[in-house]
Amino acid sequence: MVSEFDLIRRFFTRSTPGAMLGVGDDAALLRVGSGMELAVSTDMLVSGTHFFPDTNPFSLGYKALAVNLSDMAAMAAQPRWATLALSLPEVDEMWLEKFSAGLFALADEHHVELIGGDTTRGPLNLCITIMGEVPRGAALRRSGAQVGDDVWVSGVLGDAALALAHVQGHMQLAAKDFAACTSALHQPVPRVALGLALRGVAHCAIDISDGLLADLGHILKCSNVGAEITFNALPASSTMQRYLEQSLGKCCVLAGGDDYELCFTVSVEDRSEVEKIAANLGLLLTRIGTITAEKQCIVRAADGSVINIEEPGYDHFR
């Protein structure tokens, strides 16, 4: 019979040269670089809540780490180490092989070392804690937005939510459109390089996990400011644009979640710096609005009217 330790040794134990001590002891030992602060974040993915039980395990391993890397990006931190807590209903070695392959494919891309964790029997549940380094005082916090700042987002918005709406039967997408959106849902690209490039340029940042309006709302609350957003400025893929006239399409872009793009604010004087970053990274960065003194978030249509969205984003307890 395969034991818990057999699973850890076979699927999740690798060399960790960046840690003083990795997998195999009661705790890992880390040494943070001189002048650095340690950034730590935890995200949990629960079967039936965050993903469907039949989700491809490679994509699931990839996404489990991607959502954590996205948090590091939002803090302008360089990701370094991660731990994994994994609850499994049964031992399925083929599933574990694919899951760990997806996890390590992204970990290798970003030079992240898995340094420990836990496994147990129970409902399928994945919990990763990620740790990274950021120079002292250089982390991007949600509380830094200033009145007059430009509001920017990376990439395009809404594709993941569009794919999920199709799977849940809320919308009917053409087969080619669903295929075009599924990678955004299952394998989002964490904007780590962008987060690092925004050090000293952006005033604050957040990753868009629960929806643009919900996550921007966190910035506004922490910074004690408001914002005005231009709907027509929101970046949408060619697929998404075909559904923007539908009310649910608008909701996908504004409040759908699962984008894992960065929303950040920058002073007007630094627009050219953002444009340079976009060019250097080959990444679409779009200015979508302005930070205001009024403590509310207003979304305006092309004719100046206000677009009202009842739910600004995903909430686990609503």
N, C-alpha and C positions, 0 to 999 in steps of 0.2 A: 504494500500500500504506500502511495506517495504521501510524504509528510509535508507540513507547512515549510519546514526548513529546506526540504528538497526543492519545493517550488521556488523559494527565494533564491537558492543557489543556482538553479538551472535557468530561470527566466529573468532574474533581476539583479544578479551580482556581476559587477564589472569593475575594472580598475578605476580608481579615483585619485589620480595624481594631484588634483587640486585640493584635496582634503588631507589633513593629517591622519585621519582614520575614517574609513567609510563603512560599508555594510559588514556586519559580522560581530559587532560588540553591542553593549547595552546602549550606547549613544555614539554618534559621530563626533569627531573633533575637527574644528575648522579654525583657520587663522585668517582674519580679515586684513586686507592690505592697510598699510600705514596711511592715515588721513582719510580713510574710508568709513562710511556708515553702512550697517547691515540693513537691507530692506527685506522684509519677510511678508509673504502673503499665502493664504490658503483658499483653495476652491474645491468644492465637493460636487461631484456629478452622480446623481441618483437615477437608477433605472426607472423609467416610467414618468419621471419628472423632467430630467434634462436630456434624456435620450431614450429611444425605443429599445426594448430588449434584444431585437434582432439586428441592431446596428452593427455594421462591419467592424470587427474588433481592431483591425489596423487603424481605421479612422478614429475609433474611440480612444485608443492609446495616444494617437497624435493629438486629438482635441483636448484630452485630459491635461496634457502639458501645455498646449497652445493657450488655453484660457489663463493659465498661470503666468506664462511668459508675457501675455498682454498686460497683466498687472505690473510686471516689472517695467515694461515699456512706458506705461503711464507715469511711473515714478522716475523715469530717466535713469533706471538702475541697470547695471550689467548683470544678467542672470548667471549664477555660478553653480548652485547646488539645489537638489530637490529630494524630498522624501515622498513615499507612496504608501498610503493605507488602502488596502484592497479587501473588500468583503465579497466572497464568492459563494453562490448557492451550491456549487459542486466543482470538482476538479475536472477541467476540460483542457487538456494539454494543447490541443490544436488551437483553441481560443486564446490561451495564454501566450502561445508562441506568436500569434499574429498581433495580439494586443501589445506585447512587449516590443515587437518589431516596429510598430507605429510610434510608440513612446520614444524609443531610442533613435529612430530616424530623425525626429525633430530635436531630441536632446543633442545628438551629434552635430546637427546643423548649427546649434547655438552654444556648443561646448558646455553643456550642463551635465553635471555628474549626479547620478542617483546614489545617495549616501546612506539610505536606510528607509525604514517604514515598518509596516505590519501587514499580516494577512490573517483572515479569519473566515469562518463559515457564516453565511448569512445572505440576505438579499443583495443583489449586485449593486455595489456602491464603490465609487472611486474618490479618493481624497488625496490631493497633492498639496504639499507645502513647498513653496519655492523660496529660495534665498538668493539675494544679489547684493552687489556692492555699488555704492554711489559716493562720489566725493562729498566730504562733509559740507553741508549747507547747499548742495546742488540739486537735491531731490525736488521734483515738481509736485507741489501739493495742490489740493483742490481749493485752498483758501487764497490763492494768489491772483485771481482775476481782478482787473482794474477797469473802472468806468472808461469807456472809449476804446478798449481793446477790440481788435478783430477776433471773431470766433472762426476757427478753422476745423475741418475734419479731413482725415486721410481716406483714400480709397473711394469706394462707392458704398451706398447704404441700401439696406432692404432686401438684398438677394436671399440671405439666409431665412429671413422671416417669410419671404414669398414661397420658398421651398417648403417650409414647415406648414404654412397655410394650405398648400396643396395636399400634403400628406394627411393633414387633419380634416380635409374635406371642406374647408372654408372657401377655397378658390379652386378653379379648374384651370390648370396651366396646360398649354400645348406641350407635347412630349419634349420637344427640343428646348423649350424654355425651362422646364423642370430640370432637365439634364444640365443646363447651363448654370442653374442656381445651387445644385446639390453640393458642389465642392465648397461653396461659401458656408453652408450649414455644417458639413462634416469635417472640413479641414481648413478652418480660418487661418489666415496668415498673421501671426503676431508681429506688431510693428516695432520690434526691438531696436533696429537701426535708427528709426525715426525718433524714438524716445531719447536715445543717446545724442542724436544730432540737435535735439531741442534744448539741451542743457545750455543755460545762459541766454536763450532766445525766448522761449515761452515763459509766460508768467504762471501757468498752471496747465494741468492735463488730466484726462480721465479716459479710460477705455470704455467703448460703447458695448456693453454686455446686455443691459436690460432695455435699451432703446435710447435714441438720441435725446429726446426730451427729458426722460427720467434721469439719465446720467449727466446731461448738462445741468439739470436741476440741482444735482448734488454740488456742482461747482458754484452755482448761483447762491445756494443756501450757505455754503461754507465761506464764500467771499462776500456775502451780504450785498449782492448786486442783482441786476436783472439782465435780460437779453432780448434783442429783437432779431428774429431769424427770417430770412427770405426763402420761402418754399422753393421757388424756381431756381435758386442757387444750389440746392441740395444735389450732390453728385449721385447720379443713378446710372446703372448699366443700361445698355441698349435693351436688354430683356426687361428690366424694371420699368423702363419708360413706356412700354406697351401697356402697363397696368396702372399707371399713375392717375388716370382719370377716374378709376374706381376708388371708392372711399377706403376699402381695405388696402388697396395699393398705397394710398397716402399714409395709412397707419403703419404699413410695413417699413416705410422710409423714416417716419418720424418716431415711431414707438415700438418697432418690431423686435429689436434686440438681436443678439447672437452675431452682431457685425464684427466685434473685436477690432474695430478701427479706433484711432485716437481722435478725441475732440480736445482742442487746446486753444488758449488765448494768447495773443501776441500784440504788442503795441503797434499802432499804425506805422510808426517810424521804422519798424523792423519787417515790413512786408517783403522787402527785397531779400532779406535773409531767409525767409520762409521759401521764397521762390527759388533761391539758390539750393536750399536743402532738397526741394522737390526735384530739381534738375539733377543734383548729385546722386540721389537715390533712385531716380527713374520712377517716382511715385507721385500719383495724383494727390495734390493738396488743394483744397477748395475753401475759399473764404465765404462763409455762409451767413454772417451776421455781425452784430456789434453788442458789446457789453454796455448796459445802461444803468442809470442810477435807480430807476423804478424797479422795485423788487418783484418782478414777474417776468415770465417768458412769453413773448408774443410771436406768433408765426403769421407772416403776412403772405397773401397770394399776390399774383402779378398786378392785380388791380388795386392793391392796398388793403383789401378786406382781410379780416382776421380769420384764420383757419382754426377751428376748435377741435381738439382731440380729447375725448373723455378720459381715456386712460393713457398717461404719458409713457408707460412702459410696463415691463413685467414685474410682478410682485408675487413672491412665493405664498403669501398669506392673504391674497385677495382672490 
